[in-house]
Amino acid sequence: MPTAPLTDRSLPALIQGYSWLPGVLGERSDGVARTRVLGKLALVVRGPEAAVHTLDGDAHRARKEFFLPLLHPDRIAGLVDHVTAAWDDAVREWGGAEQTVLFDAASVVLTRGVCRWAGVPFDEDTEETKDLARDLVAMVDGFATAGPRHWRARRARSRQEQRFTQLVADVRGGEAAAPDGSVLAAVCEHREADGELLHPHTAAVELLNVLRPTVAVCWFVANTAHALHLQPGQRERLRGGGPAYAAAFVHEVRRFYPFVPFLGGLAVRDLAWRGVSLPAGGMVLLDVFGQNHDEKLWGDPFVFRPERFLGHAVERDELVPQGGGESRTGHRCPGEGLTIGLLEALALRLSDLDYAVPDQDLRISLRRIPARVRSGFAVRNVRTTS
């Protein structure tokens, strides 16, 4: 590896989007390269072996331990029930609407469902839910960009952190109720290792850390509609394929469609990977998009083909749309099971809808992070087929 100073690649990252890290790695068969980002040396890696990385601090580990019981499969099943009930209610509204943009409509459905499940009080008969949904979407939409989307995300985060900080204070002060066993009750009652309650603002942030990624599933809902539209035969396969095909379809949506371009962390000590060194304080960047579209792993990576997951176990560190390693000890998102459970249920419901797709811009730009269907996927004349 050359020892000469490396050119900072921050600007190309903003311009090139999802193709940036695949371009840095190029044709390197070892799946590792060095670059410089934000003034720091960075190690760019790809591949199942590279996807295993550990947490970078005891505080992070302890906080993650707090979240894992909240995301137990039984709890996820309860969330799915709340979200699908909200979906079924919304479908009746969509049938009478001139046009429904699925990305936006799904974000509201997911907000209603996760708030009911988490014990967050809200008034469904006002604009409160839509306002919260817009803010949660804005937070996700501005996570890897500069300019207006970033500023909108910062305002949305500040607004909702203030709101939920007050809610935590109200629950602790007896002015609001948190249902027993709810996520709201858990964050309000949780104590750190020193025995102190979480600071109200920290508790609010942790509550948002449950709500925000749940609502982000609206990206995958729009992508599901996009896949069903471009490959109509998949609709019947999904309807009649049973749980195994639904799982395969969801895995392929998460693999094929771009969401997170890469995941990064700081090296807490000097390290080396396949002979390439990185000093402590440098960045490690896992090329998520490149790995999920790696020909060596997937054969025909730019073909949407759920069948690739039938009869083939999903290896933990091959498919990495939400990180690698163990969710308990690694940088894999603990909410991955939540995403999969929600998307399986909503994909099946979407396949059971009959609707017209008006002319619109269905392109997905790989220069926009996070990528999304430009139109949000608008539909008309919505009705259920069953």
C-alpha positions in Angstrom: 0.0 0.0 0.0 1.5 3.4 -0.9 2.7 5.5 2.0 2.4 8.9 0.2 -0.3 11.3 1.4 -3.7 10.2 0.1 -6.1 12.7 -1.5 -9.2 13.4 0.6 -12.2 11.8 -1.1 -15.0 13.6 0.8 -16.3 15.5 -2.2 -16.4 12.5 -4.5 -18.4 10.7 -1.8 -21.1 13.4 -1.9 -21.1 13.5 -5.7 -20.9 9.8 -6.6 -23.3 8.4 -3.9 -23.6 4.6 -3.9 -20.9 4.1 -6.6 -18.2 5.9 -4.5 -16.8 3.0 -2.4 -17.2 0.4 -5.2 -15.1 2.9 -7.3 -12.5 3.2 -4.5 -12.2 -0.6 -4.3 -12.2 -1.0 -8.1 -11.2 -4.4 -9.2 -9.2 -5.3 -6.1 -9.8 -9.0 -5.4 -8.8 -8.7 -1.8 -11.6 -6.3 -1.0 -9.6 -3.7 0.8 -8.2 -0.2 0.1 -7.0 2.9 1.8 -8.3 6.4 1.2 -8.9 9.6 3.2 -12.2 11.0 4.2 -13.0 14.2 6.3 -9.2 14.5 6.8 -8.9 11.0 8.3 -7.2 7.9 6.9 -9.9 5.4 6.0 -9.8 1.7 5.4 -12.4 0.6 2.9 -13.4 -3.1 3.2 -15.9 -5.5 1.6 -16.8 -9.1 2.0 -18.3 -11.5 4.6 -15.1 -11.7 6.7 -14.7 -7.9 6.7 -18.3 -7.4 7.9 -17.6 -8.7 11.4 -16.7 -5.8 13.6 -17.2 -5.1 17.2 -18.6 -2.3 19.3 -16.5 0.7 20.1 -17.2 1.3 23.8 -18.8 -0.1 26.9 -21.5 2.6 26.9 -22.6 1.6 23.4 -22.7 -2.1 24.4 -24.7 -1.4 27.6 -27.2 0.7 25.7 -27.6 -2.0 23.1 -28.2 -4.6 25.8 -31.1 -2.4 26.9 -32.7 -2.4 23.5 -32.4 -6.1 22.6 -35.3 -7.3 25.0 -37.5 -4.6 23.5 -36.9 -6.2 20.0 -37.6 -9.8 21.0 -39.6 -11.7 18.3 -42.7 -11.7 20.5 -42.5 -7.9 20.9 -41.9 -7.6 17.1 -45.0 -9.6 16.4 -47.0 -7.2 18.5 -45.6 -4.3 16.5 -46.5 -6.0 13.3 -50.1 -6.5 14.5 -50.4 -2.7 15.3 -48.9 -1.7 12.0 -51.0 -4.0 9.9 -54.1 -2.9 11.7 -53.1 0.7 10.8 -52.5 -0.4 7.2 -55.9 -2.0 6.9 -57.6 1.2 8.2 -55.6 3.3 5.8 -56.4 1.2 2.8 -60.1 2.1 3.2 -59.0 5.8 3.1 -56.8 5.3 0.0 -59.8 3.8 -1.9 -61.6 7.1 -1.8 -58.6 9.3 -2.6 -57.8 10.7 -6.0 -54.2 9.6 -5.6 -52.0 8.0 -2.8 -48.3 8.3 -2.7 -47.2 5.0 -1.0 -44.0 6.3 0.4 -45.8 9.1 2.3 -48.9 7.0 3.2 -46.7 4.1 4.5 -44.8 6.5 6.7 -48.0 7.6 8.4 -49.2 4.0 8.8 -45.9 3.0 10.4 -46.0 6.0 12.7 -49.4 5.2 13.9 -48.5 1.5 14.5 -45.2 2.1 16.2 -46.7 4.8 18.5 -49.5 2.5 19.6 -47.0 -0.3 20.2 -44.5 1.9 22.0 -47.1 3.5 24.2 -46.6 7.0 22.8 -49.8 9.1 23.2 -51.0 10.8 20.1 -54.3 12.0 18.6 -55.0 10.2 15.4 -57.8 12.7 14.5 -55.4 15.6 14.1 -52.3 16.4 11.9 -50.1 15.3 14.8 -49.3 11.9 13.4 -48.6 13.2 9.9 -46.3 15.9 11.4 -44.4 13.3 13.4 -44.2 11.0 10.4 -42.7 13.9 8.3 -40.2 14.6 11.0 -39.1 11.0 11.4 -38.7 10.7 7.6 -36.8 13.9 7.4 -34.3 12.6 10.1 -33.6 9.5 8.0 -33.6 11.5 4.7 -30.9 13.9 5.9 -28.5 11.5 7.6 -25.9 11.5 4.8 -26.2 14.7 2.9 -25.5 18.4 3.1 -27.7 21.4 2.4 -31.5 21.7 2.7 -32.2 18.0 3.6 -29.6 18.1 6.3 -30.9 21.3 7.8 -34.5 19.9 7.6 -33.3 16.8 9.5 -31.6 18.9 12.2 -34.8 21.0 12.7 -36.9 17.8 12.8 -34.6 16.1 15.3 -34.5 19.2 17.6 -38.3 19.5 17.4 -39.0 15.9 18.3 -36.3 15.6 20.9 -37.9 18.6 22.8 -41.3 17.0 22.5 -40.2 13.6 23.8 -38.0 15.1 26.5 -41.1 16.7 27.8 -43.1 13.5 27.5 -40.5 11.6 29.6 -40.6 14.4 32.2 -44.4 14.2 32.2 -44.4 10.4 32.7 -41.9 10.6 35.5 -43.9 13.4 37.1 -47.2 11.6 36.9 -48.7 14.0 34.4 -48.8 11.4 31.6 -49.1 7.6 31.7 -46.8 5.0 30.1 -48.5 1.6 29.6 -46.9 -1.2 31.6 -44.2 -3.0 29.6 -44.2 -0.4 26.8 -41.1 1.1 25.2 -42.1 4.4 26.7 -42.2 2.9 30.2 -38.9 1.1 29.6 -37.0 4.3 28.6 -38.5 6.3 31.4 -37.6 3.7 34.0 -34.2 2.6 32.7 -31.2 3.2 35.0 -27.6 3.4 34.0 -24.8 1.4 35.6 -24.5 4.0 38.3 -28.1 3.6 39.3 -29.2 7.0 37.9 -32.2 7.3 35.6 -31.4 8.3 32.1 -31.4 12.0 31.6 -34.8 13.0 30.1 -33.1 14.2 26.9 -31.2 10.9 26.6 -34.3 8.9 27.2 -36.1 10.9 24.5 -33.3 10.1 22.0 -33.5 6.4 22.8 -37.2 6.5 22.2 -36.7 8.2 18.9 -34.1 5.5 18.1 -37.0 3.0 18.1 -39.6 5.1 16.3 -37.3 6.5 13.5 -35.9 3.2 12.1 -39.4 1.7 12.2 -40.8 4.5 10.1 -37.8 4.2 7.7 -39.4 0.9 6.5 -41.5 3.2 4.3 -38.5 3.3 1.9 -38.7 -0.5 1.6 -42.5 -0.4 1.1 -42.1 2.0 -1.9 -39.3 -0.3 -3.2 -41.6 -3.3 -2.8 -44.2 -1.6 -4.9 -41.5 -0.7 -7.5 -40.4 -4.3 -7.7 -44.0 -5.6 -8.1 -44.7 -3.0 -10.8 -41.6 -3.8 -12.9 -42.1 -7.6 -12.5 -45.8 -8.3 -12.3 -45.3 -12.0 -12.1 -43.8 -11.5 -8.7 -47.2 -10.5 -7.3 -48.7 -13.9 -7.9 -45.6 -15.6 -6.6 -45.8 -13.5 -3.4 -49.5 -14.2 -2.9 -49.2 -17.9 -3.3 -45.6 -18.7 -2.3 -46.2 -19.0 1.4 -43.9 -17.8 4.2 -40.7 -19.1 2.5 -41.3 -17.0 -0.6 -42.3 -13.9 1.4 -39.1 -14.2 3.3 -37.1 -14.6 0.1 -38.8 -11.7 -1.5 -38.1 -9.4 1.5 -34.4 -10.4 1.5 -34.1 -9.6 -2.2 -35.8 -6.2 -1.7 -33.3 -5.4 1.0 -30.4 -6.7 -1.1 -31.3 -5.3 -4.4 -32.5 -1.8 -3.6 -30.0 0.8 -2.3 -30.6 2.2 1.2 -27.4 2.4 3.3 -24.4 2.9 1.0 -21.8 2.1 3.6 -21.3 1.8 7.3 -18.4 3.4 9.2 -16.7 3.5 12.5 -13.5 4.7 14.2 -10.6 2.3 14.9 -10.1 2.3 18.7 -6.6 0.8 18.2 -4.0 0.3 15.5 -5.3 -2.4 13.2 -4.5 -4.2 9.9 -6.7 -6.0 7.4 -5.2 -8.3 4.8 -1.9 -6.6 5.1 -3.3 -3.0 5.0 -2.8 -1.0 8.2 -4.8 1.7 9.8 -3.8 3.7 12.9 -6.0 4.3 15.9 -8.5 7.0 15.2 -8.8 6.2 11.5 -12.1 5.3 9.9 -13.2 1.8 8.8 -15.8 1.9 6.0 -17.8 -1.3 5.0 -19.0 -1.1 1.4 -22.6 -2.2 2.0 -23.9 -1.4 -1.4 -20.9 -3.0 -3.1 -21.2 -6.1 -1.0 -24.9 -6.5 -1.6 -24.2 -6.2 -5.4 -21.0 -8.3 -5.5 -21.0 -10.6 -8.5 -18.8 -13.2 -6.6 -21.5 -13.4 -3.9 -24.7 -13.1 -5.9 -24.0 -14.1 -9.5 -26.4 -11.7 -11.3 -26.5 -9.0 -8.6 -28.3 -6.4 -10.7 -31.2 -8.7 -11.4 -34.1 -8.8 -9.0 -34.6 -12.5 -8.3 -36.0 -13.5 -4.9 -35.6 -17.2 -5.9 -31.9 -16.9 -5.1 -32.9 -17.1 -1.4 -35.1 -20.2 -1.7 -33.2 -23.2 -0.4 -30.2 -21.1 0.4 -29.7 -20.0 4.0 -29.1 -16.3 4.4 -25.5 -16.1 5.7 -25.1 -13.6 8.4 -22.3 -11.6 6.9 -23.1 -12.0 3.2 -26.3 -10.0 3.2 -25.5 -6.8 5.1 -28.1 -4.1 4.4 -28.2 -3.3 8.1 -24.6 -4.1 9.1 -22.6 -7.2 10.0 -21.6 -9.3 12.9 -23.9 -10.2 15.8 -26.6 -7.7 16.7 -25.6 -8.1 20.4 -21.9 -7.6 20.1 -21.4 -6.2 16.6 -22.5 -3.3 14.4 -25.5 -5.1 13.0 -28.7 -3.1 13.6 -30.7 -4.7 16.5 -33.8 -3.6 14.6 -33.1 -5.8 11.6 -35.7 -8.4 12.7 -38.2 -5.6 13.1 -37.6 -4.5 9.5 -37.9 -8.0 8.2 -41.1 -8.8 10.1 -42.8 -5.5 9.1 -41.8 -5.8 5.5 -43.0 -9.4 5.1 -46.4 -8.4 6.5 -46.7 -5.2 4.4 -45.3 -6.8 1.2 -48.1 -9.5 1.4 -50.7 -6.8 2.0 -49.4 -4.8 -0.9 -49.5 -7.8 -3.2 -53.2 -8.2 -2.2 -54.1 -4.7 -3.4 -55.4 -3.8 -6.8 -54.5 -0.3 -8.1 -53.7 1.7 -11.1 -50.2 3.2 -11.5 -50.4 6.6 -13.2 -47.5 8.1 -15.3 -44.8 9.2 -12.9 -41.0 9.3 -12.4 -40.1 5.9 -11.1 -36.3 6.3 -11.4 -34.1 5.7 -8.4 -30.9 7.8 -8.4 -27.8 6.2 -7.0 -26.4 9.7 -6.4 -29.1 10.4 -3.8 -28.5 9.1 -0.3 -30.7 7.5 0.9 -32.0 6.5 -2.5 -35.7 6.5 -3.1 -38.3 6.2 -5.9 -38.5 9.8 -7.1 -42.3 9.9 -7.2 -42.7 8.0 -4.0 -44.8 5.5 -6.0 -48.2 7.0 -6.6 -51.3 4.8 -7.0 -55.0 5.3 -7.8 -58.2 3.3 -7.5 -56.9 1.3 -4.6 -59.0 -1.8 -3.6 -58.3 -5.1 -2.0 -58.5 -8.3 -4.1 -59.7 -10.6 -1.3 
